[in-house]
Amino acid sequence: MPIYNKPMIYYPISTLMLAGIREILIITTPQDQPKFRDLLGDGRQLGIEFHYETQVRPEGIAQAFLIAEKFLNGDSCMLILGDNIFHGAGLGNQLRNTIASTGAHIFTYQVANPSEYGVLNLNKEGVPVSIEEKPISPKSKLAVTGLYFFDNKVSEIAKGISPSARNEIEITSVIERYLNNGELTVTHLSRGIAWLDTGTPKSLHDAGTYVRIIEERTGQNIACLEEIAFDNSWIDQLQFNERAKSFKNSYYLRTSD
């Protein structure tokens, strides 16, 4: 789980916080949940709320909407995969300003190896027409990243999705349902935004290198949860200082000054 100078989970949480989200459900394996609870607590130290649920068996990304149904309680939501890193100037404003209030909204990124991802296909007018999960012969290079917005219908839609050949409730099937209903909007992330999928040992190493270079060159910390909370006025200066004391002599504190 660790990457460079902080746990990997800090990165997806920071993206949600930049989007203005203060109630976060963390879905883990049963054996890992105590570690996450010990690391993150209930979120009060950041002016937010952390809740926890477990996924007993890995049965697809969209299973999250079944596990989280009670937590969502009919509200819309943003889902981010725990092994995804998003970084770039203005990312928070982009997330806050581009997401529709209804339907589904996805974020795509041009990649060299689209067959390793879910791929979004557009028509000549740039309108989404189809989505494919890891196609052998992809029709575009627009990979669907691990960051999604869904309205309050998503849990019911997920219930109606039949498991795929991999015996999983595919997130692409949920997105496709919104697409077919004319309720899908898209943001194509620009070159100025970095998207790192750390699902393999090599990609995790690459992400750690990226973070190290940026932090060492700028002297600023990527994904400092306390900084985001303070900038959003979710915690005050005294609370920020108290958090800083808990990281005494650590690299995390030093690069957050």
Buried (B, 14 or more C-beta within 10 A) or exposed (E): BEBBBBBBBBBBBBBBBBBEBBBBBBBBEEEEBEBBBEEBEEBEBBBBEBBBBEBEEEBBBBBBBBBBBEBBEEEBBBBBBBBBBBBBEEBBEBBEEEBEEBBBBBBBBBBEEBBBBBBBBBEEEEEBEBBBBEBEEBBBBBBBBBBBBBBEBBBEBBEEBEEEEEEBBBBBBBBBBBBEEEBBBBBBBEEEBBBBBBBEEEBBEBBBEBBBEBBEEEEEBBBBBBBBBBEBEBBEEEBBEEBBEEBEEEEBBEBBE
